[in-house]
Amino acid sequence: MAKEGAEKAEETEQMIEKEGGKEAAEGSGSQRAGDTKEMRAVLLSGFGGLNKLRVSKKVMPEPQEGELKIRVKACGLNFIDLMVRQGNIDNPPKTPLVPGFECSGIVETLGDSVTGFEIGDRVMAFVNYNAWAEVVCTPVEFVYKIPDDMSFSEAAAFPMNFVTAYMMLFEVANLREGMSVLVHSAGGGVGQAVAQLCSTIPSVTVFGTASSFKHEAIKDSVTHLFDRNADYVQEVKRISAEGVDIVLDCLCGENTGKGLSLLKPLGTYILYGSSNMVTGETKSFFSFAKSWWQVEKVNPIKLYEENKVIAGFSLLNLLFKQGRSGLIKGIMDKLITLYNEKKIKPLVDSLWALEEVKEAMQRIHDRGNIGKLILDVEKAPTPLMANDSTETSEAGEEEEDHEGDNENKERMPFIQ
């Protein structure tokens, strides 16, 4: 362990020296070091399509009291990031901003009053935006040490998906032996985390919906798998006439009513997303209105008569708005134990360079991923992707994509 600690410290020192050398070459001697250090980051210049994203240089942040400065190795991409890009969320922040809510890397600096971590520690963290960058600073209560045999890409795929899945199953719905669960987008990061966690409880039946091309890859993780465009309500009832105990819905719209209709007495429906509202590259008020119009109006008296529970879950709100980091810390401890026992393992779909963020987001939009997409900060972009990056032009203005070009470009998955 002492040898590992020394190697980690040496790696961190080399990183710092590298940044220091860059500063000496680019900075002015009359400025302080903190003012001249720069980093690469994905910048969202405004809400809208993929052309609003570009890789840019930003001043490197320094930790405030109670924060850790992390040299980022990998960042997680989630569907919520796509909705943020479109401005398709409640009270969106002001742009320009750096997107991203989770990352993994190496502790580089400790802010005042920080305890429990050392420089060189391998960590994963939640970040309230700003994760898609070479360096992030985040409060210590959102940071967790990475198990020794977990890679940085796996660590970046771990927090959002597994905490969300665990809390819905065990904290909200009280999953127990012999129960049944219906999960939409079963091939995605949360869907696969749900399937793995259900397998830790005896005799749990998992019904899943997913695009047909994913079925071969995920068939062993789900008990009964249906095409996302099929009449899954009738399929579920054919297998289980009473329905299911838990419905996990990230789609919303017409699936809300279908999910409620499938619940057994004392069953729980949980809404944790609304991806049906995303139909195009930019925000569509028509899609938004249509999705909400399709939501079945919930009658409390009917819930009472049928003994059904309807709930919602937002991990980011729980963390950053409702101050429940202590609760999340306890969940992470349980999840890391399950990982060390080899009962769960994050599924990484593909790795992308920062400059390939548009292509990665397109893959999420197309529902093409099986597991989690990761931005690998140290990965070099392929020439095709680099040519399509949204770097600033010489005039300092953002270059627009040409629709005809986008239609003809090959989408490359970079499967790990």
Secondary structure, DSSP 8 states (H G I E B T S, - for coil): -HHHHHHHHHHHHHHHHHHHHHHHHHS-TTS-HHHH-EEEEEEE-SSSSGGGEEEEEEE-----TTEEEEEEEEEEE-HHHHHHHHT-SSS---SSB---SEEEEEEEEE-TT--S--TT-EEEEE-SS--SBSEEEEEGGGEEE--TT--HHHHHTSHHHHHHHHIIIIIIS---TT-EEEESSTTBHHHHHHHHHHTTSTT-EEEEEE-GGGHHHHGGG-SEEEETTS-HHHHHHHH-TT-EEEEEESS-THHHHHHHHHEEEEEEEEE---GGG--SSS--HHHHHHHHHHS----HHHHHHHT-EEEE--HHHHHHTS--HHHHHHHHHHHHHHHHTTS----EEEEE-GGGHHHHHHHHHTT--SBEEEEETT----HHHHHT---B-TTS-B----HHHHHHS-----B-
